[in-house]
Amino acid sequence: MSLNKWYWTGLLLLSLVRTGLGQPDSLNEAKRMQWFHDAKLGIFIHWGIYAVKGIDESWSFFNEYLSHEDYLKQTEGFTASKYDPAEWAHLIKTSGAKYTVITTRHHDGFSLWNSRGSELNAVNSAARRDVLTPYIQAAKQQGLRIGLYYSLPDWSFTDYPNETKNIKRYDANADTQRWQRFLSYYQGQLDELESAYHPDLWWFDGDWEFSAEKWEAIKVRKRLLSANKDVIINSRLAGHGDYATPEQGLPVNKPVDPYWELCMTMNDSWGYQPNDTNYKTSRQIIQIFANVIGHGGNLLLDIGPKADGTIPAEQSQVLLDMGRWTQKHQEAIYGSQAGLPPGYFYGPSTLSADGQTLYLFLPYHPQGQIELRGVKNQINRIRVVGDGTKLDHQVMMKPYWSTHAGLIYIDVPDYVLDPDMTVIAVQLKGKLELE
């Protein structure tokens, strides 16, 4: 069986298993998830009052590094005075991203829109306005899919059980009336967001504090899908989502879940922290991205704007560098399938949607040649993605009497190398078949 057939057969089987566990119907799932599967790159935005002092979002007061009162004083410095949502959206589009996810409300309870459910929002900050709506409008104008991050917990809400790691307002199992008031509050905010923005994707967080039953996860999922039958939900609705969300750690092996997304920071922090200068290079991020799509996943790369609404220069530069590389190599990225299993090639790879072109991502500059193993197909042509240069190749260790695939050696001269990561297209006769 070809790799392409294995991929789609596995996808169907996993969908059927998920359906049995109360997950979406397998006949509709592939259609709903298609844009997400094809998108490959999204940009995460962590923006909130935590940018004022450049401290950990929400966790600073939850872990009692400073008082809740002092944390909330940051609303007085959240000015958004240089905020240009059109510039944000254009930069994100330029990066090659196909979707964007923004923190509508983190665990601290501060909402970027004028929420009816809470006065702790951007309108009552120094910004004196809703800062979410203009970004959503600008992103839609750029053709980006819209994802809304929403924290299930709200550690500032008076009817939420937990305030800090050591301070509990009440027992959610004992005081069911207060817990019900909180459920009404958070589900009401979801209704506000759905009505105002009609997102393509919901990105939940914080589900670890209570069970799916306590969050009313099944009810919430049905509510969101009834409002938009095509909406996608991440796994952090207490397991009642559509795709897995590993965080910060690049999976070594291809995840079992057919749909998944690595969320990752450029440095070590989600929100803006001026003292965190431990940035990954653009080249490192591009190589991580190649490994992610080689395993059939998406990368959700984070930026953390400042309190005045400007994006740090280091982060802007990474997005521009990503844009140069994704534009050049788009045929190997968007709409691709997971590539070769381990052992066939020494770097990441993807496969075209029709299964007839194999894309090889070179993690470092080769010394003249690269080696490809176990491919049974004859080869039509090998070329450099982005400039079309035809590359010579040799098939070795494949005597006429053997049914085994030989070793394919591909010549890669220095003058075709990309400064960040070179991609080679191997055009096959027929769909990919592996030994």
C-alpha positions in Angstrom: 0.0 0.0 0.0 1.3 3.5 -0.8 2.1 6.0 1.9 -0.8 8.1 0.7 -3.3 5.3 1.1 -1.9 4.5 4.6 -2.3 8.1 5.6 -6.0 8.4 4.6 -6.9 4.9 5.9 -5.3 5.9 9.2 -7.2 9.2 9.2 -10.5 7.4 8.7 -9.9 4.8 11.4 -8.9 7.4 13.9 -12.0 9.4 13.1 -14.2 6.4 13.6 -12.5 5.8 17.0 -13.0 9.4 18.0 -16.7 9.2 16.9 -17.1 6.3 19.3 -15.8 8.4 22.1 -18.3 11.2 21.6 -16.2 13.2 19.1 -17.5 14.6 15.8 -19.1 12.4 13.1 -16.4 11.1 10.9 -18.3 11.8 7.7 -18.3 15.5 8.5 -15.0 15.8 10.3 -12.7 15.6 7.3 -14.7 18.4 5.5 -14.7 20.6 8.6 -11.0 20.1 9.3 -9.8 20.5 5.7 -8.8 24.2 5.9 -7.0 23.6 9.2 -5.1 20.6 7.8 -4.1 22.6 4.7 -3.2 25.8 6.6 0.0 24.6 8.3 0.9 28.0 9.9 -1.0 30.2 12.3 0.1 33.1 14.5 -0.9 33.2 18.2 -1.3 36.6 19.9 -1.0 37.0 23.7 -2.0 40.5 24.5 -3.3 41.8 27.8 -2.5 44.0 30.8 0.4 41.7 31.7 2.4 43.5 28.9 2.4 46.7 31.0 4.9 45.4 33.5 6.2 42.7 31.2 5.3 39.9 33.6 3.8 36.4 33.3 0.2 36.5 32.1 -2.2 35.7 35.0 0.3 33.4 36.7 2.1 36.3 38.4 -0.7 36.8 40.9 -2.0 33.2 40.8 1.4 32.0 42.0 1.5 34.9 44.5 4.6 36.7 43.1 2.6 39.9 43.5 -0.8 40.7 44.8 -4.0 40.5 42.8 -4.6 44.2 43.5 -1.2 45.2 42.1 -1.6 42.9 39.1 -4.9 44.6 38.2 -3.4 48.1 38.5 -1.8 47.3 35.1 -5.1 48.3 33.5 -4.0 51.9 34.1 -1.0 51.4 31.8 -2.7 49.4 29.0 -2.9 52.3 26.6 -2.9 50.7 23.1 -1.7 54.1 22.1 0.2 52.9 19.0 -2.0 50.0 18.2 -2.5 49.5 14.4 -4.6 46.4 13.8 -4.3 46.7 10.1 -0.5 46.6 10.4 -0.8 43.5 12.7 -3.0 41.7 10.2 -0.8 42.6 7.2 2.4 41.4 9.0 0.8 38.2 10.0 -0.5 37.6 6.4 3.0 38.4 5.1 4.5 35.6 7.4 2.6 33.0 5.4 0.1 32.3 8.2 -3.4 31.2 7.1 -5.0 31.8 10.5 -4.6 33.8 13.6 -5.6 33.1 17.3 -5.8 36.0 19.8 -6.3 35.9 23.5 -9.8 37.4 24.0 -9.5 36.7 27.8 -6.7 35.0 29.7 -7.0 33.4 33.2 -6.8 36.9 34.8 -10.3 37.8 33.5 -9.2 40.9 31.5 -11.3 40.9 28.2 -10.1 42.7 25.1 -13.6 43.4 24.0 -16.4 45.3 25.7 -17.9 42.3 27.5 -21.3 42.6 29.1 -20.3 39.9 31.6 -17.4 41.7 33.3 -16.2 45.3 33.8 -12.6 44.1 33.7 -12.1 44.8 30.1 -10.3 47.0 27.6 -13.0 49.7 27.6 -12.3 50.3 31.3 -8.5 50.3 30.9 -6.3 53.2 29.8 -7.1 52.2 26.2 -10.8 53.2 26.7 -12.0 51.1 23.8 -12.7 47.6 22.5 -9.3 46.5 21.0 -10.5 43.1 19.8 -13.1 44.0 17.2 -10.7 46.1 14.9 -8.2 43.3 14.8 -10.8 40.7 13.9 -12.0 43.0 11.1 -8.5 43.7 9.8 -7.6 40.0 9.9 -10.7 39.0 8.0 -9.9 41.7 5.4 -6.5 40.0 4.9 -8.3 36.7 4.3 -7.1 35.1 7.6 -9.1 32.5 9.4 -10.1 33.7 12.8 -9.3 31.8 16.1 -10.4 33.0 19.5 -8.4 32.0 22.6 -10.7 31.8 25.6 -9.6 30.8 29.1 -12.2 28.6 30.9 -11.0 29.8 34.4 -11.3 33.4 35.5 -9.2 33.9 38.6 -10.6 37.4 39.1 -14.3 36.6 38.9 -15.9 36.6 42.3 -17.9 33.5 41.6 -14.9 31.4 40.4 -13.7 29.0 43.1 -9.9 29.6 42.7 -8.2 33.0 43.1 -4.6 32.0 43.7 -2.9 28.7 44.3 -3.5 29.1 48.0 -6.7 31.1 48.1 -10.0 29.4 47.4 -13.2 31.4 47.4 -15.4 28.3 47.8 -15.8 24.6 47.0 -17.4 24.2 43.6 -18.9 20.8 44.6 -20.4 22.3 47.8 -21.7 25.7 46.6 -23.5 24.7 43.4 -25.3 28.1 43.1 -22.1 30.1 42.9 -20.6 27.6 40.4 -23.7 27.9 38.3 -23.4 31.7 38.3 -19.8 31.2 37.0 -21.0 28.8 34.3 -23.6 31.3 33.2 -20.9 34.0 33.1 -18.4 32.1 31.0 -20.9 30.6 28.6 -22.5 34.0 28.2 -19.1 35.4 27.2 -18.8 32.7 24.6 -22.2 33.7 23.2 -21.0 37.3 23.0 -17.9 36.3 21.1 -19.8 34.0 18.8 -22.4 36.6 18.0 -19.9 39.4 17.4 -17.1 37.5 15.5 -18.3 34.1 14.2 -14.9 32.6 14.6 -13.6 29.7 12.5 -11.8 28.2 15.5 -12.1 28.2 19.3 -8.9 27.8 21.3 -9.7 26.9 24.9 -7.3 26.8 27.8 -7.2 26.1 31.5 -9.4 23.0 31.5 -7.1 21.2 33.9 -8.7 22.9 36.9 -12.0 20.9 36.7 -13.5 17.9 34.9 -15.3 18.0 31.6 -18.6 17.4 33.5 -18.0 20.4 35.7 -17.2 22.6 32.7 -20.3 21.3 30.9 -17.9 20.6 28.0 -20.4 18.5 26.0 -23.1 21.2 26.3 -20.6 23.9 25.3 -19.4 22.0 22.3 -23.0 21.4 21.1 -23.7 25.1 21.7 -20.8 26.2 19.6 -21.5 23.8 16.7 -25.1 24.7 16.7 -24.1 28.3 16.1 -21.6 27.3 13.5 -21.6 23.8 12.2 -18.1 24.3 10.6 -16.3 25.7 13.6 -13.2 23.8 14.9 -12.4 23.4 18.6 -9.0 22.6 20.1 -8.5 19.7 22.6 -8.5 21.9 25.7 -12.3 21.8 26.1 -11.6 18.9 28.5 -11.0 16.5 25.7 -14.1 17.4 23.6 -12.2 19.0 20.8 -11.1 18.3 17.3 -7.3 18.4 17.4 -4.4 17.9 19.8 -2.4 20.9 21.1 1.1 20.0 22.2 2.8 23.0 23.8 6.4 24.2 23.4 7.9 20.7 22.9 8.4 19.4 19.3 7.1 15.8 19.0 9.9 13.5 18.1 7.5 11.1 16.4 4.3 11.8 14.4 1.4 12.2 16.9 -1.3 9.6 16.7 -4.1 12.2 16.4 -4.7 12.9 12.7 -5.0 16.7 13.4 -2.6 18.5 15.7 -0.9 21.8 16.3 2.3 22.8 18.1 1.9 26.1 19.9 5.2 27.7 20.6 6.8 31.0 21.6 9.6 32.8 19.8 11.5 33.3 23.1 10.5 31.8 26.5 7.4 34.0 27.1 3.9 34.1 25.7 3.2 37.7 26.6 5.6 40.6 26.1 8.5 40.5 28.6 11.4 42.9 27.8 13.9 40.9 29.9 13.3 37.7 27.9 15.8 38.0 25.1 16.2 34.2 24.6 14.9 34.3 21.1 15.1 31.4 18.7 16.6 32.4 15.4 14.4 32.6 12.3 16.4 29.7 10.9 15.7 27.6 14.0 12.0 28.4 13.8 11.8 27.6 10.1 13.5 24.2 10.8 11.0 23.5 13.7 8.2 24.4 11.3 9.5 22.0 8.7 9.6 19.2 11.3 6.0 20.0 12.3 4.5 19.9 8.8 6.7 16.8 8.1 4.7 15.1 10.8 1.4 16.4 9.3 0.8 19.1 11.9 0.4 22.9 12.2 2.6 25.4 13.9 0.9 28.1 16.0 3.7 30.6 16.5 3.3 33.2 19.2 3.9 36.9 19.4 3.4 39.2 22.4 2.7 42.8 21.6 3.6 45.6 24.0 1.0 47.5 26.1 1.1 50.3 23.6 0.1 47.9 20.8 3.5 47.7 19.0 5.0 44.3 18.1 8.6 43.9 19.3 11.1 44.3 16.5 12.6 40.8 17.1 9.2 39.3 16.6 8.3 41.3 13.5 11.6 40.3 11.9 10.9 36.6 12.5 7.5 37.0 10.8 9.1 38.7 7.9 11.8 36.0 7.6 9.1 33.3 7.8 7.3 35.2 5.0 10.3 35.1 2.7 10.8 31.4 3.2 7.1 30.3 3.1 6.5 32.4 -0.1 9.4 30.7 -1.8 8.5 27.2 -0.7 4.7 27.3 -0.6 4.1 24.3 -2.8 5.9 22.1 -0.3 3.9 23.5 2.7 0.2 24.3 2.1 -2.1 21.4 1.6 0.7 18.9 2.0 0.5 15.5 3.8 2.9 14.1 6.3 6.1 12.9 4.7 8.4 9.9 5.0 8.6 7.7 8.1 12.0 7.7 10.0 14.9 6.1 8.2 14.1 7.0 4.6 15.6 10.5 4.7 17.8 12.4 7.2 15.5 15.4 7.4 11.8 16.4 7.4 9.7 15.8 4.3 6.2 16.3 3.1 4.1 14.8 0.3 1.9 16.6 -2.1 -1.9 16.1 -1.9 -1.9 13.8 -4.9 0.9 11.7 -3.5 3.2 12.1 -6.5 5.7 14.7 -5.3 7.9 14.2 -2.4 9.4 17.3 -0.8 12.7 17.0 1.1 13.7 19.7 3.6 17.5 19.9 4.1 18.2 20.7 7.7 21.8 21.6 7.0 23.9 22.3 4.0 24.9 19.0 2.4 28.3 18.2 1.2 27.4 17.8 -2.5 24.8 15.0 -2.2 21.8 13.9 -0.2 20.6 10.3 0.1 17.0 9.0 -0.2 16.1 5.4 0.7 13.3 2.9 0.2 11.4 4.8 -2.6 10.1 2.2 -5.1 8.8 4.7 -7.7 10.7 5.7 -10.8 11.6 9.4 -10.8 10.4 11.9 -13.4 12.4 14.8 -12.3 14.2 16.3 -9.3 14.3 20.1 -8.8 14.9 22.8 -6.3 11.7 24.4 -5.0 11.5 28.1 -5.5 13.8 28.4 -8.5 13.2 25.2 -10.6 16.8 24.2 -11.0 16.9 20.6 -12.2 19.2 18.3 -10.1 21.0 15.2 -11.2 20.6 12.0 -9.4 21.9 8.4 -9.4 20.1 5.2 -8.4 22.6 2.8 -6.7 22.4 -0.7 -5.3 19.4 -1.8 -7.4 20.4 -4.7 -9.6 17.9 -5.7 -12.3 16.9 -8.9 -10.5 16.1 -7.3 -7.2 12.6 -6.1 -6.1 14.1 -3.8 -3.4 14.3 -0.1 -3.8 17.8 1.3 -4.4 19.6 4.2 -2.9 18.9 7.5 -4.6 21.8 10.0 -4.5 20.8 13.6 -5.4 23.4 16.2 -6.3 22.9 19.5 -4.5 25.3 22.2 -5.6 26.1 25.1 -3.3 24.6 27.7 -5.6 21.0 26.4 -5.1 21.1 26.4 -1.3 18.6 28.6 0.6 20.1 30.5 3.6 17.5 29.1 6.0 16.4 25.8 4.6 16.6 24.3 1.1 13.7 22.2 -0.2 14.0 19.6 -3.0 11.0 18.3 -5.0 11.2 14.7 -6.1 8.6 14.2 -8.8 7.5 10.6 -9.0 5.9 8.3 -11.5 2.7 7.5 -9.8 1.8 7.8 -6.1 4.6 7.3 -3.6 5.3 3.7 -2.8 7.8 2.7 -0.1 9.7 -0.5 0.6 
